[in-house]
Amino acid sequence: MPTLHRALAAALMVAALRAVPAEAAAPPPAPAPAPAAAAAKPAPRPPADADAVREVRKGPPPERYASARAIGHYLTARRKAVAGDLVGATEELRLAVAYDDGSAELRAAWAEALALTGRIEAAEGEARRAVALQPGGRAASAAHVLLGRIHSARGEPKPALEALAAARAIEVGRVAAGEAGDPEPWRLAADVLLESGDADGALAMAGEAAVRIGNDGRASRELGRAFLEKRDLPRAEQALRRAVEARRGDEEAWQLLAHAQEALEKPAEARESWLAALRLDPDDAEALLGLGRLALRADDAGAAREWFGRRLRLAGDGGEPFLQVAFEWLEAHQPEEALAAAREGLARTGTEPRLRLLEGLALQELRRWDESAESLRQVPAGAGDTWFSARQALAYSLSRAGRAGEAVSSLDGALAARPGDPRLVTARAQALSRAGRAAEAIELLRAVLAEREKAGERTAELWASLAEALVHAGRAEEAAAELARAVEARPREAALRYALANACERAGRPDEAVAQMRALLVQEPDHAEALNFVGYTLAEQGVKLEEAEALVRRALALSPRSGHMIDSLGWIRFRRGDVAGAVVLLEQADRLIGPDASVLEHLGDAYRAAARPADAAAAYRRALKGMGEEPPAEQVALRASLEKKLGELAAGEPRPVAR
């Protein structure tokens, strides 16, 4: 049963008892119940209060007196709720109801407490008793909302919506009587509609709250948050715009709106939303990070430093701000800045494991393999998942540093703790392959695959790793055959089909690879990597270039910061004769990815076509220096191609014949 999300303390506040008028004499205190009786059953209600609590009338209730003991238990329940003692608060509310069993407010509060402590059936019963005692008013509305939550948690949308409709009717009546309405019934009804697949109905429900009770936008804000979590970005933006229009001072709604606009690739609008949040709180850490991130996407490193610097000046002694800033720099492929932020954080905090991991990853981006390995070794084994990630990265750095034996052994402890972890097994297999021990890598992967498949666990990552190991061993056809059998067994598993397409391409069967990727796109039309693969392969073949560009542009709309997809688009523009446009795109891809041999070869070709032979030669030399990721056979072919082109440039050829 999902946790019901209304805070108990808030519920107790809603269920406030009417105070005894000052001019009225308080009823005499009733004797306390005997401890044994209290433990065995609810304490008896004092006879002196009987006439005051039994009368329940329709319409506004008359002024009524609450038992002094009921008030005392209620106040104690509030104190325990604030202290986090929900069980104790629930017991105090039970005693309060025992002394005043005619109070709808107390029963509604007790029902909420019972629900929060997992006693759902009892909570439902008390909520219905609260409604029976007082069909209208705040207590009845709160009880209907609780019933709506209970039905929703059970997967019963129809009765949930009926209960919430009753709560909404009460709230509309309260507003008509001059009281402040509660938007919670609208917010929760929107949640139920959204979970039922009626996104438009949910959006309309949140909008209705503003019309019917003039609320402060909370229902729209929470619905926008839900849409954002589901990646329904247009509806998220619409709901959150309503939220900030209803209440301009809702800082959280501005933050959520900015996130939605960033994801929708609306940088100007996102910037305005982040600035609105920052005007409400000049120390809003999330807004400062968001503005820095937008500056990076606009290639304005100076502005990014300023925003991130403001964030770090709020850091105090904690490491979290440095982690956030270093991560943003690393995501933007600015490893020098990421390294500086990580090291500044380490200087402040000592050996914060996550900062040490980020330091190692930044050094990897800079191709400083030995330094990266030294940094990653310092992540302690007690750092949980951070240590496992560091071990995986350490194996890669050691392999690239030419320390193959160390790379393999660096994973021993991690694999002993998590023998079948796909990330660690894949890292071990890659280290073995780079050490020239591809047969061991294949044996390891097949053994782990057999165990995980027997247990019914997902294995796509391991299948892709097995295919890579087979390709490294010069057995590309076998890799394609292995994955074809896996796809036949699980045709709906997208990651397996993607791995099969890659294996077919490595085996020299590009048409079959494209066919597999097109089949994947039928299943998942927004699979960005598949869109890019088909577009790039068509460009390599020199066919259907218009379709190729459309596919890659769709991929980029889904992953706008992907350097490899920008490289694909640049290569397509080059194939279509737009040399100047190709240079711009390929330079951008190079900045994002770093020294990638394939990207640099494309860039060198574009420079040659643009009559820039010196730049072309520099690009080819950087490509040769950065080689090492491709399988051995592909490295040989790529190296031969680059050396041939450098020879042509040395012989005086200014540029290649246009393709």
C-alpha positions as CSV (number, residue, x, y, z in Angstrom):
1,M,0.0,0.0,0.0
2,P,1.6,3.3,-1.0
3,T,2.2,5.8,1.8
4,L,-0.7,8.3,2.0
5,H,1.0,11.6,1.6
6,R,-0.8,14.1,3.8
7,A,1.2,15.0,6.8
8,L,-0.4,14.0,10.1
9,A,0.4,17.3,11.7
10,A,-1.5,19.1,9.0
11,A,-4.4,16.7,9.5
12,L,-4.5,17.5,13.2
13,M,-4.5,21.2,12.5
14,V,-7.4,20.8,10.2
15,A,-9.3,18.9,12.8
16,A,-9.2,21.8,15.3
17,L,-11.7,21.6,18.2
18,R,-13.9,24.5,19.0
19,A,-12.6,26.4,21.9
20,V,-14.7,26.8,25.0
21,P,-16.2,30.3,25.1
22,A,-14.4,32.4,27.8
23,E,-17.7,33.4,29.5
24,A,-18.9,29.8,29.8
25,A,-18.1,27.7,32.8
26,A,-15.9,24.8,31.8
27,P,-17.5,21.4,32.5
28,P,-16.1,19.6,35.4
29,P,-13.1,17.4,34.5
30,A,-14.0,13.7,34.2
31,P,-12.0,11.1,36.1
32,A,-9.2,9.5,34.1
33,P,-9.9,6.0,32.8
34,A,-8.2,3.2,34.6
35,P,-5.0,2.1,32.9
36,A,-6.1,-1.5,32.4
37,A,-9.5,-0.4,30.9
38,A,-7.7,2.0,28.6
39,A,-5.5,-0.7,27.4
40,A,-8.3,-3.2,26.9
41,K,-10.9,-0.9,25.2
42,P,-11.6,2.8,24.5
43,A,-12.0,4.8,27.7
44,P,-15.6,5.5,28.8
45,R,-17.0,8.9,27.9
46,P,-17.9,11.0,31.0
47,P,-21.6,11.3,31.5
48,A,-21.3,15.0,32.1
49,D,-20.5,15.6,28.4
50,A,-23.2,13.3,27.0
51,D,-25.8,16.0,26.1
52,A,-23.1,18.3,24.6
53,V,-21.7,15.8,22.1
54,R,-24.6,13.6,21.0
55,E,-26.7,16.2,19.0
56,V,-25.8,16.2,15.3
57,R,-27.8,18.5,13.0
58,K,-27.8,19.3,9.4
59,G,-26.3,22.7,8.4
60,P,-24.0,24.7,10.5
61,P,-23.5,22.9,13.8
62,P,-24.5,24.6,17.0
63,E,-21.9,25.9,19.5
64,R,-20.7,22.7,21.2
65,Y,-18.5,22.1,24.2
66,A,-15.6,19.6,24.0
67,S,-14.5,17.5,26.9
68,A,-11.5,19.0,28.7
69,R,-9.9,15.6,28.5
70,A,-10.6,15.3,24.8
71,I,-8.8,18.6,24.3
72,G,-5.9,17.5,26.4
73,H,-5.4,14.3,24.4
74,Y,-5.8,16.1,21.2
75,L,-3.1,18.7,22.1
76,T,-0.8,15.8,23.2
77,A,-1.4,14.1,19.9
78,R,-0.3,17.3,18.1
79,R,2.9,17.5,20.1
80,K,3.7,13.8,19.4
81,A,3.0,14.3,15.7
82,V,5.4,17.2,15.5
83,A,8.0,15.1,17.3
84,G,7.5,12.3,14.7
85,D,5.8,9.8,17.1
86,L,2.9,8.8,14.8
87,V,2.0,5.8,16.9
88,G,1.8,7.8,20.1
89,A,-0.2,10.5,18.3
90,T,-2.7,7.9,17.0
91,E,-3.2,6.5,20.5
92,E,-3.8,10.0,21.9
93,L,-6.4,10.7,19.2
94,R,-8.1,7.4,20.1
95,L,-8.4,8.6,23.7
96,A,-9.6,12.0,22.5
97,V,-12.4,10.3,20.5
98,A,-13.3,8.2,23.6
99,Y,-13.9,11.4,25.6
100,D,-15.8,13.1,22.7
101,D,-17.2,10.5,20.3
102,G,-19.6,13.0,18.7
103,S,-16.8,15.1,17.3
104,A,-16.5,14.7,13.5
105,E,-13.2,16.7,13.6
106,L,-11.6,14.3,16.1
107,R,-12.7,11.3,14.1
108,A,-11.3,12.7,10.9
109,A,-8.0,13.4,12.5
110,W,-7.9,9.9,14.0
111,A,-8.8,8.4,10.7
112,E,-5.9,10.2,9.1
113,A,-3.5,9.0,11.8
114,L,-4.7,5.5,11.5
115,A,-4.0,5.6,7.7
116,L,-0.5,7.0,8.2
117,T,0.3,4.1,10.6
118,G,-0.9,1.5,8.1
119,R,-4.3,0.6,9.7
120,I,-6.2,1.3,6.5
121,E,-9.4,-0.6,7.2
122,A,-9.8,1.2,10.6
123,A,-9.0,4.5,8.9
124,E,-11.7,4.0,6.3
125,G,-14.3,3.2,9.0
126,E,-13.5,6.3,11.1
127,A,-13.6,8.5,8.0
128,R,-17.1,7.3,7.2
129,R,-18.2,7.9,10.8
130,A,-16.9,11.4,10.6
131,V,-19.0,12.1,7.5
132,A,-22.0,10.5,9.1
133,L,-21.6,12.8,12.2
134,Q,-21.2,16.0,10.1
135,P,-22.0,15.6,6.4
136,G,-20.8,19.1,5.7
137,G,-17.8,21.3,6.8
138,R,-14.1,20.9,7.1
139,A,-14.1,17.6,8.9
140,A,-16.3,15.9,6.2
141,S,-14.2,17.3,3.4
142,A,-11.0,16.0,5.1
143,A,-12.7,12.6,5.6
144,H,-13.8,12.4,1.9
145,V,-10.3,13.3,0.8
146,L,-8.9,10.5,3.0
147,L,-11.4,8.1,1.5
148,G,-10.3,9.2,-2.0
149,R,-6.7,8.5,-1.1
150,I,-7.5,5.1,0.2
151,H,-9.5,4.1,-2.9
152,S,-6.8,5.5,-5.1
153,A,-4.1,3.5,-3.3
154,R,-6.2,0.4,-3.8
155,G,-6.4,1.0,-7.5
156,E,-10.1,2.0,-7.4
157,P,-10.4,5.2,-9.4
158,K,-14.2,5.4,-9.6
159,P,-15.0,5.4,-5.9
160,A,-11.9,7.6,-5.3
161,L,-13.3,10.2,-7.7
162,E,-16.8,10.0,-6.1
163,A,-15.3,10.7,-2.7
164,L,-13.3,13.6,-4.0
165,A,-16.3,15.0,-5.8
166,A,-18.1,15.1,-2.5
167,A,-15.1,16.9,-0.9
168,R,-15.1,19.4,-3.8
169,A,-18.8,20.2,-3.3
170,I,-18.2,20.9,0.4
171,E,-15.2,23.2,-0.4
172,V,-17.3,25.1,-2.9
173,G,-20.0,25.6,-0.3
174,R,-17.4,26.8,2.2
175,V,-16.1,29.4,-0.2
176,A,-19.7,30.6,-0.8
177,A,-20.0,31.0,3.0
178,G,-16.9,33.2,3.1
179,E,-14.4,30.6,4.2
180,A,-11.1,29.7,2.5
181,G,-11.4,26.6,0.3
182,D,-8.9,23.8,0.3
183,P,-7.5,22.8,-3.2
184,E,-6.5,19.3,-2.0
185,P,-9.7,17.5,-3.4
186,W,-8.9,19.0,-6.9
187,R,-5.2,18.2,-6.7
188,L,-5.8,14.6,-5.7
189,A,-8.6,14.1,-8.3
190,A,-6.2,15.3,-10.9
191,D,-3.7,12.7,-9.7
192,V,-6.3,10.0,-9.9
193,L,-7.3,11.0,-13.5
194,L,-3.6,11.2,-14.5
195,E,-3.0,7.7,-13.1
196,S,-6.0,6.5,-15.0
197,G,-4.6,7.8,-18.3
198,D,-6.8,10.9,-18.6
199,A,-4.1,13.6,-18.8
200,D,-6.4,16.2,-20.3
201,G,-9.0,15.5,-17.6
202,A,-6.3,16.0,-15.0
203,L,-5.3,19.3,-16.5
204,A,-8.9,20.5,-16.6
205,M,-9.4,19.4,-12.9
206,A,-6.4,21.5,-11.8
207,G,-7.8,24.5,-13.8
208,E,-11.2,24.1,-12.2
209,A,-9.7,24.6,-8.7
210,A,-8.7,28.1,-9.6
211,V,-12.2,28.9,-11.0
212,R,-14.2,27.3,-8.2
213,I,-12.3,28.3,-5.1
214,G,-9.8,30.9,-6.2
215,N,-6.9,28.8,-4.9
216,D,-3.2,29.7,-4.8
217,G,-2.1,27.4,-7.7
218,R,-1.1,24.4,-5.5
219,A,-3.2,21.9,-7.4
220,S,-1.7,23.1,-10.7
221,R,1.8,23.0,-9.3
222,E,1.6,19.5,-8.0
223,L,0.0,18.3,-11.3
224,G,2.8,20.0,-13.2
225,R,5.3,18.1,-11.0
226,A,3.5,14.8,-11.8
227,F,3.6,15.6,-15.6
228,L,7.3,16.4,-15.3
229,E,8.0,13.1,-13.6
230,K,6.2,11.3,-16.4
231,R,8.1,13.4,-19.0
232,D,4.9,14.8,-20.4
233,L,6.6,18.1,-20.9
234,P,4.0,20.2,-22.8
235,R,1.3,19.5,-20.2
236,A,3.8,20.0,-17.4
237,E,4.6,23.5,-18.7
238,Q,0.9,24.3,-19.1
239,A,0.0,23.3,-15.6
240,L,3.0,25.1,-14.1
241,R,2.3,28.3,-16.0
242,R,-1.2,28.2,-14.4
243,A,0.5,27.7,-11.0
244,V,2.7,30.8,-11.3
245,E,-0.1,32.9,-12.8
246,A,-2.2,32.0,-9.7
247,R,0.6,32.8,-7.3
248,R,3.6,34.8,-8.6
249,G,5.4,34.2,-5.3
250,D,5.4,30.3,-5.6
251,E,9.2,29.8,-5.8
252,E,8.9,26.0,-6.2
253,A,6.5,26.4,-9.1
254,W,8.9,28.7,-10.9
255,Q,11.7,26.1,-10.4
256,L,9.6,23.3,-11.8
257,L,8.5,25.4,-14.7
258,A,12.2,26.2,-15.5
259,H,13.0,22.5,-15.5
260,A,10.1,21.8,-17.9
261,Q,11.2,24.6,-20.2
262,E,14.8,23.4,-20.2
263,A,13.7,19.9,-21.2
264,L,11.5,21.4,-23.9
265,E,14.6,23.2,-25.3
266,K,13.2,26.7,-24.5
267,P,16.3,28.3,-23.0
268,A,15.0,31.9,-23.1
269,E,11.8,31.0,-21.2
270,A,13.7,28.8,-18.8
271,R,16.1,31.6,-18.0
272,E,13.2,33.9,-17.2
273,S,11.7,31.3,-14.9
274,W,15.0,30.7,-13.1
275,L,15.4,34.5,-12.7
276,A,11.8,34.8,-11.3
277,A,12.8,32.1,-8.7
278,L,16.0,34.0,-7.9
279,R,14.1,37.3,-7.4
280,L,12.0,35.5,-4.8
281,D,15.2,34.2,-3.1
282,P,18.6,35.6,-4.1
283,D,20.2,32.5,-2.6
284,D,18.1,30.0,-4.5
285,A,20.8,27.3,-5.1
286,E,18.7,25.5,-7.7
287,A,18.1,28.7,-9.7
288,L,21.8,29.5,-9.6
289,L,22.7,26.0,-10.9
290,G,20.0,26.3,-13.6
291,L,21.2,29.6,-14.8
292,G,24.8,28.3,-14.9
293,R,23.7,25.3,-16.9
294,L,21.8,27.5,-19.4
295,A,24.9,29.6,-19.8
296,L,27.0,26.5,-20.6
297,R,24.5,25.4,-23.2
298,A,24.8,28.9,-24.8
299,D,28.6,28.4,-24.8
300,D,29.0,31.3,-22.4
301,A,31.6,29.9,-20.0
302,G,32.1,33.3,-18.4
303,A,28.5,33.6,-17.3
304,A,28.5,30.0,-16.2
305,R,31.5,30.7,-13.9
306,E,29.7,33.7,-12.4
307,W,26.5,31.8,-11.6
308,F,28.3,28.7,-10.3
309,G,30.6,30.9,-8.3
310,R,27.6,32.4,-6.6
311,R,26.4,28.9,-5.8
312,L,29.7,27.9,-4.3
313,R,29.9,31.0,-2.2
314,L,26.8,29.7,-0.4
315,A,28.5,26.3,0.2
316,G,29.7,26.7,3.8
317,D,31.6,23.6,4.7
318,G,29.5,21.1,2.8
319,G,30.5,19.2,-0.4
320,E,27.2,19.1,-2.1
321,P,27.5,22.4,-4.0
322,F,30.9,21.4,-5.3
323,L,29.5,18.1,-6.5
324,Q,26.6,19.9,-8.3
325,V,28.9,22.4,-10.0
326,A,31.6,19.8,-10.9
327,F,28.9,17.6,-12.4
328,E,27.4,20.4,-14.5
329,W,30.9,21.2,-15.9
330,L,31.5,17.5,-16.6
331,E,28.2,17.1,-18.4
332,A,29.1,20.1,-20.6
333,H,32.4,18.4,-21.5
334,Q,34.5,21.0,-19.7
335,P,36.7,18.7,-17.7
336,E,39.2,21.4,-16.6
337,E,36.5,23.4,-14.9
338,A,35.0,20.2,-13.4
339,L,38.4,19.2,-12.1
340,A,38.9,22.6,-10.5
341,A,35.5,22.5,-8.8
342,A,36.0,18.9,-7.5
343,R,39.4,19.8,-6.1
344,E,38.2,23.0,-4.4
345,G,35.5,20.9,-2.8
346,L,38.0,18.3,-1.7
347,A,40.2,21.0,-0.2
348,R,37.1,22.1,1.9
349,T,35.8,18.7,2.9
350,G,38.8,16.4,2.9
351,T,38.1,13.0,1.3
352,E,34.4,13.3,0.2
353,P,34.1,10.1,-1.9
354,R,31.8,11.5,-4.5
355,L,34.1,14.4,-5.1
356,R,37.0,12.1,-5.5
357,L,35.0,10.1,-8.0
358,L,34.3,13.2,-10.0
359,E,37.9,14.2,-9.9
360,G,38.8,10.9,-11.4
361,L,36.2,11.2,-14.1
362,A,37.4,14.7,-15.0
363,L,40.9,13.4,-15.3
364,Q,39.6,10.6,-17.6
365,E,38.1,13.2,-19.9
366,L,41.5,14.9,-20.0
367,R,43.1,11.6,-20.9
368,R,45.3,11.8,-17.8
369,W,45.0,8.1,-17.2
370,D,47.6,7.6,-14.5
371,E,46.4,10.6,-12.4
372,S,42.8,9.4,-12.9
373,A,43.6,6.0,-11.6
374,E,45.4,7.4,-8.6
375,S,42.4,9.6,-7.7
376,L,39.9,6.8,-8.2
377,R,41.9,4.4,-5.9
378,Q,41.3,6.9,-3.1
379,V,37.6,6.3,-3.0
380,P,37.1,4.1,0.1
381,A,35.4,0.8,0.1
382,G,32.9,2.0,2.6
383,A,31.4,4.6,0.2
384,G,28.7,2.3,-1.1
385,D,27.6,2.7,-4.7
386,T,30.2,5.4,-5.2
387,W,33.0,2.9,-4.5
388,F,31.6,0.4,-7.1
389,S,31.4,3.2,-9.7
390,A,34.9,4.2,-8.8
391,R,36.2,0.7,-9.3
392,Q,34.5,0.5,-12.7
393,A,36.1,3.8,-13.8
394,L,39.4,2.7,-12.3
395,A,39.6,-0.4,-14.5
396,Y,39.0,1.8,-17.6
397,S,41.7,4.3,-16.6
398,L,44.2,1.5,-15.9
399,S,43.5,-0.1,-19.2
400,R,44.0,3.1,-21.1
401,A,47.2,3.7,-19.2
402,G,48.5,0.4,-20.5
403,R,48.3,-1.3,-17.1
404,A,46.1,-4.2,-18.3
405,G,46.9,-6.6,-15.4
406,E,46.1,-4.0,-12.8
407,A,42.9,-3.1,-14.6
408,V,41.6,-6.7,-14.4
409,S,42.6,-7.2,-10.7
410,S,41.2,-3.8,-9.7
411,L,37.7,-5.3,-10.0
412,D,38.3,-8.3,-7.8
413,G,36.9,-6.9,-4.6
414,A,33.9,-5.3,-6.2
415,L,33.0,-8.5,-8.1
416,A,33.4,-10.5,-4.9
417,A,30.8,-8.3,-3.3
418,R,28.5,-8.1,-6.3
419,P,29.3,-11.1,-8.5
420,G,26.6,-10.6,-11.2
421,D,26.5,-6.8,-11.4
422,P,26.3,-6.1,-15.1
423,R,28.4,-2.9,-14.9
424,L,31.2,-4.6,-13.1
425,V,31.1,-7.7,-15.3
426,T,31.1,-5.5,-18.4
427,A,34.1,-3.6,-17.0
428,R,36.0,-6.8,-16.3
429,A,35.2,-8.1,-19.8
430,Q,36.4,-4.9,-21.4
431,A,39.6,-4.9,-19.3
432,L,40.3,-8.5,-20.3
433,S,39.7,-7.7,-24.0
434,R,42.1,-4.8,-23.9
435,A,44.6,-7.0,-22.2
436,G,44.4,-9.4,-25.1
437,R,42.4,-12.0,-23.1
438,A,39.2,-11.8,-25.2
439,A,38.6,-15.6,-24.7
440,E,38.4,-15.1,-20.9
441,A,36.1,-12.1,-21.4
442,I,33.7,-14.2,-23.5
443,E,33.8,-17.1,-21.0
444,L,33.0,-14.7,-18.1
445,L,30.1,-13.0,-19.9
446,R,28.6,-16.3,-21.0
447,A,28.7,-17.7,-17.5
448,V,27.1,-14.6,-15.9
449,L,24.5,-14.5,-18.7
450,A,23.5,-18.1,-18.1
451,E,23.0,-17.4,-14.4
452,R,21.0,-14.2,-14.8
453,E,18.8,-15.6,-17.5
454,K,18.1,-18.6,-15.4
455,A,17.0,-16.2,-12.6
456,G,14.8,-14.4,-15.1
457,E,16.7,-11.1,-14.8
458,R,17.3,-8.5,-17.6
459,T,20.5,-9.2,-19.5
460,A,20.6,-6.8,-22.4
461,E,23.7,-4.9,-21.1
462,L,25.6,-8.2,-20.8
463,W,24.5,-9.4,-24.3
464,A,25.9,-6.1,-25.7
465,S,29.1,-6.6,-23.8
466,L,29.4,-10.2,-25.1
467,A,28.9,-8.9,-28.7
468,E,31.7,-6.3,-28.1
469,A,34.0,-9.0,-26.7
470,L,33.4,-11.2,-29.8
471,V,34.0,-8.3,-32.1
472,H,37.3,-7.5,-30.3
473,A,38.2,-11.2,-30.8
474,G,37.6,-10.8,-34.5
475,R,34.3,-12.9,-34.3
476,A,31.8,-10.3,-35.5
477,E,29.6,-12.8,-37.3
478,E,29.4,-14.9,-34.2
479,A,28.4,-11.8,-32.2
480,A,25.5,-11.1,-34.7
481,A,24.4,-14.7,-34.6
482,E,24.4,-14.8,-30.8
483,L,22.3,-11.6,-30.5
484,A,19.9,-12.8,-33.2
485,R,19.0,-15.8,-31.1
486,A,18.5,-13.5,-28.1
487,V,16.2,-11.2,-30.0
488,E,14.2,-14.1,-31.3
489,A,13.6,-15.2,-27.7
490,R,12.7,-11.7,-26.5
491,P,11.6,-9.7,-29.6
492,R,10.1,-6.8,-27.6
493,E,13.3,-6.0,-25.6
494,A,14.6,-2.8,-27.3
495,A,18.1,-2.9,-25.9
496,L,18.7,-6.4,-27.3
497,R,17.6,-5.3,-30.8
498,Y,19.8,-2.2,-30.6
499,A,22.8,-4.4,-29.7
500,L,21.9,-6.8,-32.6
501,A,21.9,-3.9,-35.1
502,N,25.3,-2.8,-33.9
503,A,26.6,-6.3,-34.2
504,C,25.3,-6.6,-37.7
505,E,27.0,-3.3,-38.6
506,R,30.3,-4.6,-37.1
507,A,29.9,-7.8,-39.1
508,G,29.8,-5.7,-42.3
509,R,26.1,-6.0,-42.9
510,P,24.9,-2.4,-42.8
511,D,21.6,-3.1,-44.6
512,E,20.6,-5.7,-42.0
513,A,21.7,-3.3,-39.3
514,V,19.4,-0.5,-40.6
515,A,16.5,-3.0,-40.9
516,Q,16.9,-4.0,-37.3
517,M,17.0,-0.3,-36.2
518,R,13.9,0.5,-38.3
519,A,12.2,-2.4,-36.5
520,L,13.2,-0.9,-33.2
521,L,11.8,2.4,-34.2
522,V,8.4,0.8,-34.9
523,Q,8.5,-0.3,-31.2
524,E,10.0,3.0,-29.9
525,P,9.6,5.9,-32.3
526,D,11.6,8.2,-30.0
527,H,14.6,6.0,-29.6
528,A,17.2,8.7,-30.2
529,E,20.2,6.4,-30.7
530,A,18.3,4.3,-33.3
531,L,17.3,7.4,-35.2
532,N,20.9,8.6,-35.2
533,F,22.2,5.2,-36.3
534,V,19.9,4.9,-39.3
535,G,20.6,8.5,-40.4
536,Y,24.3,8.2,-40.1
537,T,24.4,4.8,-41.9
538,L,22.4,6.3,-44.8
539,A,24.9,9.1,-45.0
540,E,27.8,6.7,-45.0
541,Q,26.2,4.9,-47.9
542,G,25.5,8.2,-49.6
543,V,21.8,7.4,-50.1
544,K,18.6,9.0,-48.9
545,L,20.4,12.0,-47.5
546,E,17.3,14.0,-47.0
547,E,15.7,11.3,-44.9
548,A,19.0,10.8,-43.1
549,E,19.1,14.5,-42.1
550,A,15.4,14.3,-40.9
551,L,16.1,11.3,-38.8
552,V,19.2,12.8,-37.1
553,R,17.4,16.1,-36.5
554,R,14.7,14.1,-34.7
555,A,17.4,12.4,-32.6
556,L,18.9,15.7,-31.7
557,A,15.5,17.1,-30.7
558,L,15.5,14.3,-28.1
559,S,19.2,14.5,-27.1
560,P,20.3,18.1,-28.0
561,R,23.7,17.9,-26.3
562,S,24.8,14.7,-27.9
563,G,28.1,15.3,-29.6
564,H,27.9,12.1,-31.6
565,M,24.5,13.1,-33.0
566,I,25.9,16.5,-33.9
567,D,28.8,14.8,-35.6
568,S,26.2,12.7,-37.6
569,L,24.4,15.9,-38.7
570,G,27.7,17.6,-39.6
571,W,28.7,14.5,-41.7
572,I,25.3,14.6,-43.5
573,R,25.7,18.3,-44.3
574,F,29.2,17.5,-45.7
575,R,27.7,14.7,-47.8
576,R,25.1,17.1,-49.1
577,G,27.7,19.7,-50.1
578,D,27.3,22.2,-47.3
579,V,30.9,22.4,-46.3
580,A,30.7,25.6,-44.2
581,G,27.7,24.2,-42.2
582,A,29.5,20.9,-41.8
583,V,32.6,22.6,-40.3
584,V,30.5,24.5,-37.8
585,L,28.7,21.3,-36.6
586,L,31.8,19.1,-36.6
587,E,33.7,21.7,-34.6
588,Q,30.9,21.7,-32.1
589,A,30.9,17.9,-31.9
590,D,34.7,18.0,-31.3
591,R,34.2,20.4,-28.4
592,L,31.5,18.3,-26.8
593,I,33.1,14.9,-27.2
594,G,36.8,15.6,-26.9
595,P,39.5,13.8,-29.0
596,D,37.4,11.2,-30.8
597,A,39.1,9.6,-33.8
598,S,36.0,9.3,-36.0
599,V,34.8,12.8,-35.3
600,L,38.2,14.2,-36.0
601,E,38.5,12.4,-39.3
602,H,35.2,13.9,-40.3
603,L,36.4,17.3,-39.2
604,G,39.6,16.9,-41.1
605,D,37.7,16.0,-44.3
606,A,35.5,19.1,-43.9
607,Y,38.6,21.3,-43.4
608,R,40.2,19.8,-46.6
609,A,37.0,20.6,-48.5
610,A,37.1,24.1,-47.1
611,A,40.7,24.6,-48.4
612,R,42.1,24.6,-44.8
613,P,44.9,22.0,-45.2
614,A,46.8,22.9,-42.0
615,D,43.7,22.6,-39.9
616,A,42.9,19.3,-41.6
617,A,46.3,17.9,-40.9
618,A,46.1,18.9,-37.2
619,A,42.7,17.2,-37.0
620,Y,44.1,14.0,-38.5
621,R,47.1,14.0,-36.1
622,R,44.8,14.5,-33.1
623,A,42.7,11.6,-34.4
624,L,45.8,9.3,-34.6
625,K,46.8,10.3,-31.1
626,G,43.4,9.7,-29.6
627,M,42.8,6.2,-31.2
628,G,42.3,3.2,-29.0
629,E,38.5,2.8,-28.4
630,E,37.7,0.8,-31.5
631,P,38.3,-3.0,-32.0
632,P,41.7,-3.9,-33.4
633,A,40.5,-4.5,-36.9
634,E,38.7,-1.2,-37.0
635,Q,41.8,0.6,-35.6
636,V,43.9,-0.8,-38.4
637,A,41.5,0.5,-41.0
638,L,41.1,3.9,-39.4
639,R,44.8,4.4,-38.9
640,A,45.5,3.5,-42.5
641,S,42.8,6.0,-43.7
642,L,44.2,8.8,-41.5
643,E,47.8,8.2,-42.5
644,K,46.8,8.1,-46.2
645,K,45.0,11.5,-45.9
646,L,48.0,13.0,-44.1
647,G,50.2,11.7,-46.9
648,E,47.9,13.3,-49.5
649,L,48.1,16.7,-47.7
650,A,51.9,16.4,-47.5
651,A,52.0,15.9,-51.2
652,G,50.2,19.2,-51.7
653,E,46.5,18.2,-52.3
654,P,44.5,21.0,-50.9
655,R,41.2,19.2,-50.4
656,P,39.3,16.0,-51.3
657,V,37.0,15.7,-54.3
658,A,33.5,16.6,-53.2
659,R,31.4,13.6,-52.4
